[in-house]
Amino acid sequence: MITMADKRTQHKAILEYMEQGNVLTPLKALSVAGTMKLATRIGELIREGYPIVKEWYITPGGKKVMSYRLAQ
């Protein structure tokens, strides 16, 4: 079970990555924040008021995944 402290750590890692101008995909979130629940963490951050933009991204292998970045 994930604790509130774990969520805070994941939130911090996600925000720091996106604040550097990076786009986050589910696969990248696993290595950056250690989460396989990126959509859930992003939803929590949006509810907290962070301006996050969602966009579809086509991977080099042809899969369509949602990507996330901070609004400019």
Secondary structure, 3 states (H helix, E strand, C coil): CCCHHHHHHHHHHHHHHHHCCCCECHHHHHHHHCCCCHHHHHHHHHHCCCCEEEEEEECCCCCEEEEEEECC
